[in-house]
Amino acid sequence: MKKFMPMIINKVFLCLGFECNLNCIYCIQKESKPQTGDKKIEINPDIYPFIKGLLKNSPSGHQIRVIFYGGEPLLYLDKIKTIVKKLKNKKIHFQIITNGKLLNEETIKFLNKNKITVQLSWDGSISQTARGYDVVADKKEALFQIKNMALTAVLSKNSRLKDVVEQMDNADERYFKTTGRHLHNSIFALNDMESDFSLSRDFNFELLASDVKDFIEEFFIKKLHPSFMEFFYSILQSINFFYKKHNGNYIAAMPYCGEGYSALSLSIDGSILRCHNRNEKTGDIYTPFWVYLNNVLSRQIICKKTDCSVYGICRGGCKLQTERQLENGTYCDFQKAMYEPILNFTQSIGQGGGKC
């Protein structure tokens, strides 16, 4: 097989299928959910040498994260077990993003044995309303058996950052007391793909910005949130990428998520997807690299608001947003509310106006 990628890949979203056992109110995969079950999709055996081949472009010691994704990936557990067995390599780290509803003792033992990081989708006290399921309330003691666990929340108009952080801190405290390990928590703003933006129309962005300001000051000054270390580290990496490595120049070809460049969304049938949240192909594992890259660039819509205060972090917006959504939607409002306070804080530190 010819080498596909003349670049370093950090993570591969391995999409098992888009079937799901929940119906979250803000799901952005609605267009990709199958009308009938898609569990019959067979694993293309060529994905194994393809993924291992990506390691050849990597420097010594570099790892690739293979992230099992859906839909709900635990619906495809048999396929996960097959893939893990075939791809076992000290340079490949496995992760799964799941709602956790199908977790049981046997599955947790498998995940622990293979050192698979378990990232649970959980929005705190509104999980039952927003997702139709609250994994932390339902699984309780079972979650303490997971050796490497993360919680990821999505903010919407029915939740407040301050409350979600407190609830995640409480979950981390219980987890740490039982296991001696911290959770890896992250919070993301709603990506409202609805045509009428009804999911975020009444969102209080000023309150969100105020909560983020308090959160960042607590973290860097009072150090109250150990489970959010990786969350803030990833944001600081983006700031470093923009201001230090590229002297404040926007790199238009590289979206924040890295999809299509440093990250790859791969279906188990060998298709390469535009995004791990869409069943839209940009090629396959046999497509010549430059043909693939041209497909990626031709479908990318980039926000033109280069004078925006958070443009360096946002890098032109989510590739799934349409021009109308970028112009009239709430995506930019969320980005500014989340990242302006962080940029202001780091600038004040650099100018000697803060304590750290």
C-alpha positions as CSV (number, residue, x, y, z in Angstrom):
1,M,0.0,0.0,0.0
2,K,1.3,3.4,-0.9
3,K,2.1,5.9,1.8
4,F,-0.9,8.2,2.2
5,M,0.1,10.9,4.6
6,P,3.3,13.0,4.2
7,M,2.5,14.6,7.6
8,I,2.3,13.8,11.3
9,I,-1.1,12.6,12.4
10,N,-1.9,13.0,16.1
11,K,-5.2,11.3,16.3
12,V,-7.5,9.1,14.3
13,F,-11.3,9.2,14.9
14,L,-12.2,5.6,14.0
15,C,-15.9,5.8,13.2
16,L,-17.7,2.5,13.8
17,G,-21.1,3.7,12.6
18,F,-23.6,6.4,13.4
19,E,-26.2,4.3,15.2
20,C,-27.0,5.6,18.7
21,N,-29.1,4.5,21.7
22,L,-29.8,8.1,22.8
23,N,-31.3,11.2,21.1
24,C,-29.5,14.3,22.6
25,I,-31.4,17.5,22.0
26,Y,-28.3,19.2,20.5
27,C,-26.9,16.3,18.5
28,I,-25.0,17.5,15.4
29,Q,-25.0,14.0,13.8
30,K,-28.8,14.0,12.9
31,E,-28.0,14.1,9.2
32,S,-25.8,11.0,9.5
33,K,-27.9,8.8,11.7
34,P,-29.0,5.7,9.7
35,Q,-32.6,5.1,9.0
36,T,-31.9,1.4,9.6
37,G,-29.1,-0.2,11.6
38,D,-25.6,0.1,10.2
39,K,-24.0,-2.6,12.3
40,K,-23.5,-4.7,9.2
41,I,-20.7,-2.5,7.9
42,E,-17.7,-4.8,7.7
43,I,-14.2,-3.8,8.8
44,N,-11.9,-3.3,5.8
45,P,-8.7,-5.2,6.8
46,D,-6.6,-2.6,5.0
47,I,-7.3,-0.1,7.7
48,Y,-4.8,-1.9,10.0
49,P,-1.7,-1.4,7.8
50,F,-3.0,2.1,6.9
51,I,-3.1,3.2,10.6
52,K,0.2,1.6,11.4
53,G,1.6,3.2,8.3
54,L,0.8,6.7,9.8
55,L,3.3,5.9,12.5
56,K,6.2,5.9,10.0
57,N,5.8,9.6,9.5
58,S,6.0,10.2,13.3
59,P,9.2,11.2,15.2
60,S,10.6,8.8,17.7
61,G,8.4,8.4,20.8
62,H,5.3,10.0,19.1
63,Q,2.0,8.3,19.7
64,I,-1.2,8.2,17.7
65,R,-4.5,8.3,19.6
66,V,-7.1,6.0,18.0
67,I,-10.5,7.3,19.2
68,F,-13.5,4.9,18.9
69,Y,-16.4,7.0,17.9
70,G,-20.1,6.8,16.8
71,G,-23.0,7.2,17.1
72,E,-22.6,5.2,20.2
73,P,-19.4,3.1,19.9
74,L,-20.3,0.5,22.6
75,L,-23.1,-0.7,20.2
76,Y,-20.1,-2.0,18.1
77,L,-18.2,-3.6,21.0
78,D,-17.3,-6.8,19.1
79,K,-15.7,-4.7,16.3
80,I,-13.8,-2.6,18.9
81,K,-12.4,-5.9,20.4
82,T,-11.3,-7.0,16.9
83,I,-9.6,-3.7,16.1
84,V,-7.8,-3.4,19.4
85,K,-6.4,-6.9,18.9
86,K,-5.2,-6.2,15.4
87,L,-3.8,-2.7,16.2
88,K,-2.0,-3.4,19.4
89,N,1.1,-1.3,19.4
90,K,3.0,0.6,22.1
91,K,2.8,3.7,19.9
92,I,-1.0,3.5,19.6
93,H,-3.2,4.8,22.5
94,F,-6.9,3.9,22.5
95,Q,-9.7,6.1,23.6
96,I,-13.5,5.8,23.4
97,I,-16.1,8.6,23.5
98,T,-19.3,7.1,24.9
99,N,-22.6,8.0,26.6
100,G,-21.8,5.1,28.9
101,K,-25.3,3.6,29.0
102,L,-23.9,0.1,27.9
103,L,-21.1,0.0,30.3
104,N,-21.0,-3.1,32.5
105,E,-18.4,-5.0,34.6
106,E,-17.2,-7.1,31.7
107,T,-16.8,-4.2,29.3
108,I,-15.0,-2.1,31.9
109,K,-12.5,-5.0,32.5
110,F,-11.8,-5.1,28.7
111,L,-11.3,-1.3,28.6
112,N,-8.9,-1.4,31.6
113,K,-7.0,-4.4,30.3
114,N,-6.3,-2.6,27.0
115,K,-5.6,0.8,28.7
116,I,-8.4,2.5,26.8
117,T,-9.3,6.0,28.1
118,V,-13.0,6.3,28.6
119,Q,-14.5,9.7,27.8
120,L,-18.0,10.0,29.1
121,S,-20.5,12.5,27.7
122,W,-22.1,14.0,30.7
123,D,-23.7,17.5,31.3
124,G,-24.1,17.5,35.0
125,S,-27.6,17.9,36.5
126,I,-29.3,18.5,33.2
127,S,-28.0,15.3,31.6
128,Q,-31.3,13.5,32.0
129,T,-33.2,16.3,30.2
130,A,-30.6,17.1,27.6
131,R,-29.5,13.6,26.7
132,G,-32.2,11.4,28.1
133,Y,-29.6,9.7,30.3
134,D,-27.4,10.5,33.3
135,V,-24.4,8.1,33.3
136,V,-22.9,9.3,36.6
137,A,-26.2,8.9,38.4
138,D,-27.0,5.5,36.8
139,K,-23.6,3.8,36.9
140,K,-22.3,5.2,40.2
141,E,-19.9,2.7,41.7
142,A,-19.2,1.0,38.4
143,L,-17.4,4.2,37.2
144,F,-14.9,3.9,40.0
145,Q,-13.6,0.7,38.4
146,I,-12.5,2.6,35.2
147,K,-8.8,3.3,35.5
148,N,-8.6,6.3,33.1
149,M,-11.8,8.3,32.8
150,A,-12.8,11.7,31.5
151,L,-16.1,13.7,31.6
152,T,-17.0,16.0,28.8
153,A,-19.9,18.5,29.1
154,V,-21.7,20.6,26.5
155,L,-23.0,24.0,27.6
156,S,-26.5,25.0,26.5
157,K,-29.0,27.6,27.5
158,N,-30.3,25.2,30.2
159,S,-26.9,25.0,32.0
160,R,-24.4,27.4,33.5
161,L,-20.6,27.0,33.4
162,K,-20.3,27.7,37.1
163,D,-22.7,24.9,38.0
164,V,-21.3,22.4,35.6
165,V,-17.7,23.0,36.9
166,E,-18.9,22.5,40.5
167,Q,-20.7,19.3,39.6
168,M,-17.6,18.0,37.7
169,D,-15.4,18.9,40.6
170,N,-17.7,16.9,42.9
171,A,-17.5,13.9,40.6
172,D,-13.7,14.2,40.5
173,E,-13.5,14.4,44.3
174,R,-15.4,11.1,44.6
175,Y,-13.4,9.5,41.9
176,F,-10.1,10.6,43.4
177,K,-11.0,9.4,46.9
178,T,-11.8,6.0,45.5
179,T,-9.1,5.5,42.9
180,G,-6.3,8.0,43.8
181,R,-6.6,9.4,40.3
182,H,-8.2,12.5,38.9
183,L,-10.7,12.7,36.1
184,H,-9.8,14.6,32.8
185,N,-12.6,17.0,32.5
186,S,-13.5,19.2,29.5
187,I,-16.3,21.7,28.7
188,F,-17.4,22.7,25.3
189,A,-19.9,25.3,24.1
190,L,-22.9,24.3,22.1
191,N,-22.5,24.1,18.4
192,D,-26.0,25.1,17.4
193,M,-26.7,23.7,13.9
194,E,-30.4,24.2,14.0
195,S,-31.7,26.5,11.2
196,D,-33.5,28.7,13.6
197,F,-30.8,28.6,16.3
198,S,-33.5,27.7,18.8
199,L,-31.1,25.8,21.1
200,S,-29.0,28.9,21.9
201,R,-31.4,31.8,21.1
202,D,-31.8,32.9,24.7
203,F,-28.3,32.1,25.9
204,N,-26.7,34.6,28.3
205,F,-23.3,35.1,26.7
206,E,-22.3,37.9,29.2
207,L,-22.9,35.5,32.1
208,L,-20.9,32.8,30.4
209,A,-17.9,35.2,29.9
210,S,-18.1,36.2,33.5
211,D,-18.1,32.6,34.6
212,V,-15.1,31.8,32.4
213,K,-13.2,34.8,33.9
214,D,-13.9,33.5,37.4
215,F,-13.0,29.9,36.3
216,I,-9.6,30.9,34.7
217,E,-8.6,33.0,37.7
218,E,-9.5,30.2,40.2
219,F,-7.6,27.7,38.2
220,F,-4.3,29.7,37.7
221,I,-4.4,31.5,41.0
222,K,-6.2,29.4,43.6
223,K,-5.6,26.0,41.8
224,L,-9.0,24.6,42.7
225,H,-9.6,22.4,39.6
226,P,-7.0,19.7,39.2
227,S,-9.3,17.7,36.8
228,F,-9.2,20.5,34.3
229,M,-5.4,20.5,33.7
230,E,-5.6,19.0,30.2
231,F,-8.5,21.3,29.3
232,F,-6.6,24.5,30.0
233,Y,-3.4,23.0,28.6
234,S,-5.1,22.4,25.2
235,I,-6.3,26.1,25.1
236,L,-2.8,27.4,26.0
237,Q,-1.4,25.2,23.3
238,S,-3.7,27.0,20.8
239,I,-2.6,30.4,22.1
240,N,1.0,29.3,21.7
241,F,0.4,28.0,18.2
242,F,-1.0,31.3,17.1
243,Y,1.1,33.9,18.9
244,K,4.5,32.3,19.4
245,K,4.9,29.7,16.6
246,H,3.2,31.8,13.9
247,N,3.7,35.4,15.1
248,G,0.0,36.1,15.3
249,N,-0.6,35.1,11.6
250,Y,-3.7,33.0,10.9
251,I,-3.0,29.6,9.3
252,A,-6.1,29.4,7.1
253,A,-5.6,25.7,6.2
254,M,-5.5,24.4,9.7
255,P,-8.8,24.5,11.6
256,Y,-8.8,24.4,15.4
257,C,-9.9,20.7,15.5
258,G,-7.1,19.7,13.1
259,E,-9.6,17.5,11.1
260,G,-8.1,16.5,7.8
261,Y,-4.6,17.7,8.7
262,S,-3.3,16.6,12.1
263,A,-6.4,14.5,12.8
264,L,-8.1,12.1,10.6
265,S,-11.7,10.7,10.6
266,L,-11.6,7.2,9.3
267,S,-14.6,4.9,8.8
268,I,-14.0,1.2,9.4
269,D,-14.9,0.5,5.8
270,G,-11.8,2.5,4.7
271,S,-13.6,5.8,3.9
272,I,-12.1,9.1,5.0
273,L,-14.7,11.4,6.4
274,R,-14.9,15.2,6.3
275,C,-15.6,15.2,10.0
276,H,-16.2,12.5,12.6
277,N,-19.7,14.0,13.1
278,R,-20.7,13.6,9.5
279,N,-21.0,10.6,7.2
280,E,-19.6,12.7,4.3
281,K,-16.6,11.3,2.5
282,T,-13.5,13.2,1.3
283,G,-11.8,10.1,0.0
284,D,-10.6,6.7,1.2
285,I,-7.5,5.0,2.3
286,Y,-6.5,4.4,-1.4
287,T,-7.0,8.0,-2.5
288,P,-3.7,9.8,-3.4
289,F,-2.8,12.3,-0.8
290,W,-2.9,15.5,-2.9
291,V,-6.3,14.5,-4.4
292,Y,-7.6,14.0,-0.8
293,L,-6.2,17.3,0.4
294,N,-7.8,19.2,-2.5
295,N,-11.1,17.6,-1.5
296,V,-10.7,18.8,2.1
297,L,-9.7,22.4,1.0
298,S,-12.5,22.7,-1.5
299,R,-15.2,21.9,1.1
300,Q,-13.8,24.1,3.9
301,I,-15.8,27.2,4.7
302,I,-13.7,29.8,6.6
303,C,-15.0,32.7,8.6
304,K,-13.7,36.0,7.2
305,K,-13.8,38.0,10.5
306,T,-10.0,38.2,10.8
307,D,-10.3,41.2,13.2
308,C,-12.1,39.0,15.7
309,S,-10.4,38.9,19.1
310,V,-10.4,35.1,19.3
311,Y,-9.7,34.4,15.6
312,G,-6.4,32.8,16.5
313,I,-8.0,30.2,18.7
314,C,-11.1,29.7,16.6
315,R,-9.1,29.6,13.3
316,G,-12.1,30.4,11.1
317,G,-14.8,28.4,12.8
318,C,-16.1,24.8,12.8
319,K,-15.9,23.3,9.3
320,L,-19.5,22.0,9.6
321,Q,-20.9,25.6,9.9
322,T,-22.4,27.1,6.8
323,E,-21.6,30.6,5.7
324,R,-25.1,31.7,6.9
325,Q,-24.5,30.0,10.3
326,L,-21.1,31.7,10.7
327,E,-22.6,35.1,9.7
328,N,-25.9,35.0,11.7
329,G,-25.7,32.1,14.2
330,T,-24.4,31.9,17.7
331,Y,-21.1,30.1,17.0
332,C,-19.0,33.2,17.2
333,D,-20.8,34.4,20.4
334,F,-19.9,31.2,22.1
335,Q,-16.3,31.4,21.0
336,K,-15.9,34.9,22.3
337,A,-17.6,34.2,25.6
338,M,-15.4,31.2,26.1
339,Y,-12.0,32.4,24.9
340,E,-11.8,36.2,25.3
341,P,-11.5,36.0,29.2
342,I,-8.7,33.4,28.8
343,L,-6.8,35.6,26.3
344,N,-7.3,38.7,28.5
345,F,-5.9,36.7,31.5
346,T,-2.8,35.4,29.7
347,Q,-2.1,38.9,28.4
348,S,-2.4,40.4,31.9
349,I,0.1,37.8,33.1
350,G,2.5,38.6,30.3
351,Q,2.2,42.3,31.2
352,G,2.8,41.6,34.9
353,G,-0.8,42.4,35.8
354,G,-1.7,39.0,37.2
355,K,-0.4,36.5,39.8
356,C,0.4,32.9,39.0
